[in-house]
Structure formats: structure tokens, C-alpha cells
Amino acid sequence: MKTQTALLFACLLSGLLAACNDKSAVTPSVVEPKPDTLVVVEPPASHLTLLFAGDLMFHDSQVKRALQPDGTYDFSGYFTDISDEVKRADVAIINLETTLSGPPYTGYPMFRSPDAVLQTTLDAGFDVFLTANNHCLDGGSRGFERTISVMDSLHVPHLGTYRDTIERNLYYPFLIEQNGIRIVLLNFTYATNGLKPKGTNVVNYMDTIQIANDIEKAHSMHPDVIIALPHWGNEYQSLPSANQQKMAQWLFDKGVDHIIGGHPHVAQPLELSADSSHLVAWSMGNVVSNMTRLAASGGYMVRMELTKRDSTTRLSDCGYTLYWVSLPDDSNFSYQHRILRFNTPDSLLTAREIGKRAAIDTLLHKLLNTHNQGPIKEYVME
């Protein structure tokens, strides 16, 4: 075996030397190296979806219908038709326009609701609750502080009212940090129906001196976006007041990026700047109530998608979706209020509900199609 290997190697070596001396041997070609190709890779983007809803209210008849034989309260049917949309958002925010003052429970004009309303709203997918509104003092100082305590006991994020200035300084402005995006929320109210906070209690009022300080503090928190959530405007007016418009411009001038408003109990238009740098939703309307006027029986939710790449955050998508509220028929006391999509199948509605839905649909589309400004679009809940 070793002799055969040596012989084979000798033959190969002889052939190689001969090829080197042969002028006719093929010279291997030289391959020129290709220039380096520059590949640009965009940094990964972060996304955050926010959903905003309007005024959550509970009148006497709503509370009475929710009372169960065992003395508990059940509001679970309220959000069934829209909860999937709420839960699709990374963060869903709603205005709690009542107090959790404990019994006895009352509706208008002094809203004091069962604790079950909070759990029901949480189960529907809402994450953050606004409390600075004109009814936040309806339960007195005890009800004011109890509302905060109930939310704290369930670890519910909230902003707008505080037990004292120490608590306010610690938790306000309100920071959300999720998916690598930092958002600061501001919430304040035009008034509290002539009532004043007692003792050390604090309500965020629409005081431009205080709000200017809050915005300055918000900027020091290095947010990507600042969103103001004012409780403002004139009740049952479908267009923003001069005071709303003036306040909105002042907020934008101070560095607020977007404004989502409530209080009028009816929908008001939306405006989106051409470059999507500023959105204002003047009023989203009631989420639910027992108000019987047609305009107070429907509204919209606002959905915003924020996209951050490197250090730049922009409003990459924005839209609104409509809903309406079915009030119970007095002939059936077991029937509860329902917040419904406009595309709920007719088979799930009564003839009375189908007629009301059509009337609200016409009213809302006429208002928003006429008065909305900028590239904001309606979308339909799935």
C-alpha cells in the first residue's frame, strides 16, 4: 500500500512540473473582487395603540335594573358588543363620571354608584380611568376618597383627583411607558358643579397657571407624546365652543400633542392636522347613560396608533368608530342598557332598536361628515 501511494504521488508531481514548463498550459483567470454592497437596515419600530372612550354615567334607573336578588349589582351586559374592540388596544382610557361612594346609591344630580361599575368596566378591557369631571365631588369628601381607595385596592391606574398634594405630586402628570414609548396624560375639569374639595383633597381644574406648570413637568419626564384629556365645553352642544377652541390652541402652543375631550354628553367633531402632528376630538359623547335625547344616545371612540423609530414618534394611524346605546323598554324591567355597534345584526335587535339605530346613525354621520377636519377616517368595529 505504501509503495502504490508513493508511486501515485510521483506521477502527480511529474505531471505538475510538466504543466508548469508547458507554455501552452492554461493560465487561471484572476477574479476581481466585487465592491462591498451597502445594505441599509432600518432600526426596528415600536408601536402602541391607544383607545379613548367618553363619559361613563349611571342614572337611577340603571342602578335599579342592575340590582340582583342577592343584593349585588350586575352591569355585565353593558359592554358585551364592544369589548373586543376595547381589548384590542394596548391601553384603553375612559372617563368615570360618577363616584364610588358606597350606599345609598343615587343618580342625577349626585352620582353615587355601586363598586360593580368599576369591575364591569375593567372586565370590558378598560385600563386607565379619568376622574377629573364635574361630578367627582358628588359623594362629598368621604365619597371622593373612597372612590380613590376602591380603585387603588384593585390596582387601577387613574388620574385627575387626589387625596392630597403629596399624592398628586407623586403620580401626576400621569406617565404610561409601554412598548418602548413614553406617553404623559393630563386630565382636568372646567368645574365641579359649585362644590369645592374639602380638607386636603385635590381636583385638577382648568387653571391655566397650574396646567402650564403641569405641562412643564410633563416635558421634564422626557415623553414621546403628551395628551390632554379635558372635561370641557357646553352640554348638548354638537359643536365646540369658542372657549374650547381657545383652550385647545393654548394647549398646543404649550407643547401638548393631542387633545381628547369630554363632558357635553353628545358627540362633537374631530380635527386632525395635515401632518398628523395634532389631533383634537372635541367631545366623544356618553359611553352609556339613561339620557333620552337622541344625540346623547350615541358617540364614538378614538383609536390612535403611535410608532417610534429611533427617537422619533409619530401618529401613524388614527380613526374613530361609532356606537349607540339601547335604552331598556319600561315594559321589561330585567332588560339592561346596551352599548352597541352599528353593524350589530338586525336579528339581535327589536324593531324599536332598529329604528332608533337608524336615527342615531343619520344624526352622527351628518354631524361628523360635515364638520370633521383633516385626514381622519371612520372605521367599523369588527
C-alpha positions as CSV (number, residue, x, y, z in Angstrom):
1,M,0.0,0.0,0.0
2,K,2.8,2.4,0.9
3,T,4.6,1.6,-2.5
4,Q,1.5,2.4,-4.5
5,T,0.9,5.6,-2.7
6,A,4.5,6.8,-3.3
7,L,4.2,5.9,-7.0
8,L,1.0,7.8,-7.4
9,F,2.4,10.9,-5.7
10,A,5.5,10.8,-8.0
11,C,3.3,10.6,-11.1
12,L,1.2,13.5,-10.0
13,L,4.3,15.6,-9.2
14,S,5.8,14.9,-12.6
15,G,2.7,15.9,-14.3
16,L,2.5,19.1,-12.4
17,L,6.1,20.1,-13.2
18,A,5.5,19.4,-16.9
19,A,2.4,21.6,-16.9
20,C,4.5,24.4,-15.3
21,N,7.1,24.2,-18.1
22,D,4.5,23.9,-20.9
23,K,3.9,27.4,-22.4
24,S,0.6,26.2,-23.8
25,A,-0.8,25.5,-20.3
26,V,-4.0,27.4,-19.4
27,T,-3.3,30.3,-17.1
28,P,-6.0,30.5,-14.4
29,S,-8.1,33.7,-14.6
30,V,-7.9,36.3,-11.9
31,V,-11.3,37.2,-10.4
32,E,-11.5,40.8,-9.4
33,P,-13.2,41.3,-6.0
34,K,-16.6,42.9,-6.2
35,P,-17.1,46.2,-4.4
36,D,-18.8,46.0,-1.0
37,T,-22.6,46.3,-1.1
38,L,-24.0,48.8,1.3
39,V,-27.1,47.3,3.0
40,V,-29.2,49.8,4.9
41,V,-31.2,48.2,7.7
42,E,-33.9,50.4,9.3
43,P,-33.9,50.2,13.1
44,P,-36.9,48.3,14.4
45,A,-40.0,50.3,15.2
46,S,-42.1,50.2,18.3
47,H,-45.9,50.5,18.2
48,L,-48.5,51.4,20.8
49,T,-52.3,51.5,20.3
50,L,-54.5,53.8,22.5
51,L,-58.3,53.7,22.7
52,F,-60.2,56.6,24.2
53,A,-63.9,56.5,25.3
54,G,-66.2,59.2,26.7
55,D,-68.4,59.7,29.7
56,L,-69.4,56.7,31.7
57,M,-72.6,57.5,33.7
58,F,-75.1,55.7,35.8
59,H,-78.5,57.1,36.5
60,D,-81.0,55.8,39.0
61,S,-82.8,53.5,36.6
62,Q,-79.5,51.9,35.5
63,V,-78.6,51.1,39.1
64,K,-82.1,49.7,39.9
65,R,-82.1,47.4,36.9
66,A,-78.7,46.1,37.8
67,L,-79.8,45.0,41.3
68,Q,-79.8,41.2,41.8
69,P,-81.9,39.1,44.2
70,D,-78.9,38.6,46.4
71,G,-78.3,42.3,46.8
72,T,-75.3,42.5,44.4
73,Y,-75.3,44.6,41.2
74,D,-74.7,43.2,37.7
75,F,-73.8,45.6,34.8
76,S,-72.1,42.9,32.8
77,G,-74.3,43.2,29.7
78,Y,-73.3,46.8,29.0
79,F,-70.1,46.3,27.1
80,T,-70.6,42.8,25.5
81,D,-70.9,44.2,22.0
82,I,-67.9,46.4,22.0
83,S,-65.5,44.8,24.5
84,D,-63.5,43.0,21.7
85,E,-62.6,46.4,20.2
86,V,-61.6,47.8,23.6
87,K,-59.4,44.8,24.4
88,R,-57.6,45.1,21.0
89,A,-55.9,48.3,22.2
90,D,-52.7,48.2,24.2
91,V,-54.2,50.9,26.6
92,A,-57.9,51.8,26.8
93,I,-58.9,55.0,28.7
94,I,-62.3,56.1,29.9
95,N,-63.9,58.9,31.9
96,L,-65.5,57.6,35.2
97,E,-68.2,60.3,35.6
98,T,-69.6,59.0,38.9
99,T,-68.3,58.3,42.4
100,L,-67.9,55.0,44.2
101,S,-69.2,56.5,47.5
102,G,-70.9,53.4,48.9
103,P,-74.6,53.1,49.6
104,P,-77.1,54.6,49.3
105,Y,-76.7,54.8,45.6
106,T,-78.1,57.7,43.6
107,G,-78.1,59.0,40.1
108,Y,-78.5,62.6,38.8
109,P,-77.8,65.1,40.1
110,M,-75.4,63.5,42.6
111,F,-73.9,60.3,41.1
112,R,-73.0,57.6,43.7
113,S,-72.7,54.2,42.1
114,P,-72.0,50.6,43.2
115,D,-68.4,49.4,43.1
116,A,-69.6,46.8,40.5
117,V,-69.5,49.5,37.8
118,L,-65.7,49.7,38.1
119,Q,-65.2,45.9,37.9
120,T,-67.6,45.7,34.9
121,T,-65.6,48.4,33.1
122,L,-62.3,46.7,33.9
123,D,-63.7,43.4,32.6
124,A,-64.6,45.1,29.4
125,G,-61.0,45.9,28.8
126,F,-60.5,49.5,30.0
127,D,-57.2,50.1,31.7
128,V,-57.0,53.8,32.8
129,F,-59.8,55.9,34.4
130,L,-60.1,59.7,34.3
131,T,-61.7,61.2,37.4
132,A,-61.5,65.0,37.0
133,N,-65.0,65.9,36.0
134,N,-67.9,67.9,37.2
135,H,-69.4,65.0,39.2
136,C,-66.2,63.9,41.1
137,L,-67.3,65.6,44.3
138,D,-70.9,64.2,44.3
139,G,-70.1,61.9,47.2
140,G,-68.6,64.5,49.4
141,S,-65.1,64.2,50.9
142,R,-65.8,60.6,52.1
143,G,-67.1,59.5,48.7
144,F,-64.2,61.4,47.0
145,E,-61.6,59.5,48.9
146,R,-63.5,56.2,48.8
147,T,-63.5,56.3,45.0
148,I,-59.8,56.6,45.0
149,S,-59.4,53.9,47.6
150,V,-61.6,51.4,45.7
151,M,-59.5,52.0,42.5
152,D,-56.3,51.6,44.4
153,S,-57.5,48.4,46.0
154,L,-57.9,46.9,42.5
155,H,-54.6,48.4,41.3
156,V,-56.5,50.5,38.8
157,P,-54.5,53.4,37.2
158,H,-56.3,56.7,37.5
159,L,-55.7,60.4,37.2
160,G,-57.4,63.7,37.9
161,T,-58.3,63.6,41.6
162,Y,-56.1,63.1,44.6
163,R,-56.3,62.8,48.4
164,D,-53.7,65.5,48.9
165,T,-51.0,67.4,47.1
166,I,-48.4,64.8,48.2
167,E,-50.2,62.2,46.2
168,R,-50.7,64.5,43.3
169,N,-47.1,65.4,43.1
170,L,-46.1,61.7,43.2
171,Y,-48.5,60.5,40.5
172,Y,-49.2,63.5,38.2
173,P,-48.6,64.1,35.4
174,F,-49.5,60.5,34.6
175,L,-46.9,58.5,32.7
176,I,-47.6,55.5,30.6
177,E,-44.5,53.6,29.4
178,Q,-45.2,50.6,27.2
179,N,-43.6,49.0,24.1
180,G,-40.7,51.5,24.5
181,I,-43.0,54.5,24.1
182,R,-43.5,57.1,26.9
183,I,-46.8,59.0,27.0
184,V,-47.9,61.6,29.5
185,L,-51.6,62.1,30.2
186,L,-53.1,65.3,31.6
187,N,-56.7,65.4,32.9
188,F,-58.6,68.4,34.3
189,T,-62.2,69.8,34.5
190,Y,-63.8,73.1,33.9
191,A,-65.8,72.9,37.3
192,T,-67.4,70.6,39.9
193,N,-71.0,71.9,39.9
194,G,-70.3,74.5,42.6
195,L,-68.8,72.0,45.0
196,K,-65.3,72.5,46.4
197,P,-62.8,69.9,47.6
198,K,-62.6,69.7,51.3
199,G,-59.6,69.4,53.6
200,T,-56.5,68.2,51.7
201,N,-58.4,66.8,48.7
202,V,-57.3,67.9,45.2
203,V,-59.2,68.2,42.0
204,N,-57.4,69.1,38.7
205,Y,-59.2,72.2,37.5
206,M,-58.9,74.0,34.2
207,D,-56.5,76.6,35.7
208,T,-54.0,77.6,33.0
209,I,-51.4,78.6,35.5
210,Q,-51.4,75.2,37.1
211,I,-51.7,73.4,33.8
212,A,-48.7,75.3,32.4
213,N,-46.7,74.1,35.4
214,D,-48.0,70.5,34.8
215,I,-47.0,70.7,31.1
216,E,-43.5,71.9,32.1
217,K,-43.2,69.0,34.5
218,A,-44.5,66.7,31.8
219,H,-41.8,67.8,29.4
220,S,-39.2,67.1,32.1
221,M,-40.3,63.5,32.1
222,H,-39.0,63.1,28.5
223,P,-42.2,61.8,27.0
224,D,-42.6,60.9,23.3
225,V,-46.2,62.2,23.4
226,I,-48.3,64.5,25.7
227,I,-52.1,64.0,25.5
228,A,-54.5,66.3,27.3
229,L,-57.9,65.0,28.3
230,P,-60.1,68.0,29.3
231,H,-63.6,67.9,30.7
232,W,-64.9,71.0,29.0
233,G,-67.5,72.5,26.7
234,N,-71.2,73.1,26.8
235,E,-73.7,70.3,27.5
236,Y,-75.7,69.1,24.5
237,Q,-73.9,71.4,22.0
238,S,-72.8,69.5,18.9
239,L,-70.0,72.0,18.0
240,P,-67.1,73.1,20.1
241,S,-67.5,76.4,21.9
242,A,-65.2,79.4,21.5
243,N,-63.7,78.7,24.9
244,Q,-62.9,75.1,23.9
245,Q,-61.2,76.3,20.7
246,K,-59.2,78.9,22.6
247,M,-58.1,76.4,25.2
248,A,-57.1,73.9,22.6
249,Q,-54.8,76.4,20.8
250,W,-53.3,77.3,24.2
251,L,-52.5,73.7,24.9
252,F,-51.0,73.1,21.5
253,D,-48.9,76.2,22.0
254,K,-47.6,74.9,25.3
255,G,-46.4,71.7,23.7
256,V,-49.4,69.3,24.0
257,D,-49.5,66.9,21.1
258,H,-53.1,65.7,21.1
259,I,-56.4,66.6,22.9
260,I,-59.3,64.1,23.6
261,G,-62.2,65.8,25.2
262,G,-65.5,65.0,27.0
263,H,-68.4,66.4,29.0
264,P,-71.0,67.8,26.5
265,H,-72.7,64.3,26.6
266,V,-73.0,64.4,22.8
267,A,-70.5,63.9,20.1
268,Q,-68.6,66.8,18.6
269,P,-66.3,66.7,15.6
270,L,-62.7,65.7,15.3
271,E,-59.8,67.6,13.7
272,L,-56.5,66.1,12.5
273,S,-53.7,68.3,11.2
274,A,-52.5,67.5,7.7
275,D,-49.2,66.1,9.0
276,S,-51.0,64.2,11.8
277,S,-49.0,66.1,14.5
278,H,-52.1,67.3,16.3
279,L,-55.4,65.6,16.9
280,V,-58.4,67.1,18.7
281,A,-61.5,65.2,19.5
282,W,-63.8,67.9,20.9
283,S,-66.2,65.5,22.6
284,M,-66.7,61.8,22.3
285,G,-70.2,61.8,23.9
286,N,-71.6,59.5,26.5
287,V,-70.4,55.9,26.6
288,V,-73.6,55.0,28.5
289,S,-76.3,56.8,30.4
290,N,-80.0,56.9,30.7
291,M,-80.3,60.2,28.8
292,T,-83.2,60.0,26.4
293,R,-82.4,62.7,23.9
294,L,-81.2,61.2,20.6
295,A,-77.8,63.0,20.4
296,A,-76.9,61.7,23.9
297,S,-77.6,58.1,22.9
298,G,-74.6,57.7,20.6
299,G,-70.9,58.7,20.3
300,Y,-67.5,57.5,19.2
301,M,-64.3,56.0,20.5
302,V,-60.9,57.3,19.2
303,R,-58.2,54.8,18.3
304,M,-54.6,56.1,17.9
305,E,-51.5,54.1,16.8
306,L,-48.2,55.6,17.8
307,T,-45.0,54.4,16.0
308,K,-41.5,55.1,17.3
309,R,-38.3,54.6,15.3
310,D,-35.0,55.8,16.8
311,S,-36.0,58.9,18.8
312,T,-38.9,59.9,16.5
313,T,-42.5,59.1,17.5
314,R,-45.4,59.9,15.1
315,L,-49.1,59.3,14.9
316,S,-49.0,56.5,12.3
317,D,-52.7,55.7,12.3
318,C,-55.8,57.4,13.7
319,G,-59.5,56.8,13.4
320,Y,-62.9,56.8,15.2
321,T,-65.6,54.2,15.5
322,L,-69.3,54.8,16.3
323,Y,-71.6,53.2,18.8
324,W,-75.0,53.8,20.1
325,V,-76.9,53.0,23.4
326,S,-80.0,50.9,23.5
327,L,-82.2,52.1,26.5
328,P,-84.4,49.5,28.1
329,D,-88.1,49.2,27.4
330,D,-90.0,50.1,30.5
331,S,-92.3,47.1,30.0
332,N,-89.4,44.7,30.7
333,F,-87.5,45.7,33.9
334,S,-85.0,42.9,33.5
335,Y,-83.6,44.4,30.3
336,Q,-80.4,46.4,30.7
337,H,-78.7,49.2,28.8
338,R,-76.5,48.0,26.0
339,I,-73.7,49.8,24.1
340,L,-74.0,48.5,20.5
341,R,-72.0,48.6,17.3
342,F,-73.8,50.0,14.3
343,N,-73.3,46.7,12.4
344,T,-74.9,44.5,15.1
345,P,-77.2,42.1,13.1
346,D,-80.8,43.1,12.9
347,S,-81.7,39.6,14.2
348,L,-80.3,40.7,17.6
349,L,-82.4,43.8,17.8
350,T,-86.0,44.7,18.3
351,A,-87.9,46.7,15.8
352,R,-87.8,49.6,18.1
353,E,-84.0,49.3,18.4
354,I,-83.6,49.1,14.6
355,G,-85.5,52.3,14.2
356,K,-83.5,54.1,16.9
357,R,-80.2,52.9,15.5
358,A,-81.1,54.4,12.1
359,A,-82.0,57.7,13.6
360,I,-78.7,58.0,15.6
361,D,-76.7,56.8,12.6
362,T,-78.1,59.6,10.5
363,L,-77.5,62.2,13.2
364,L,-73.9,61.2,13.8
365,H,-72.9,60.9,10.2
366,K,-74.4,64.2,9.3
367,L,-72.5,65.9,12.1
368,L,-69.1,64.3,11.6
369,N,-69.1,64.2,7.8
370,T,-70.0,67.9,7.7
371,H,-67.7,69.2,10.4
372,N,-64.7,66.8,10.8
373,Q,-61.5,68.4,9.5
374,G,-58.3,66.7,8.2
375,P,-57.4,63.2,7.1
376,I,-59.2,61.4,10.0
377,K,-61.4,58.4,9.0
378,E,-64.2,56.4,10.5
379,Y,-63.7,52.6,10.9
380,V,-66.2,49.9,11.7
381,M,-65.8,47.6,14.7
382,E,-65.3,44.0,13.7
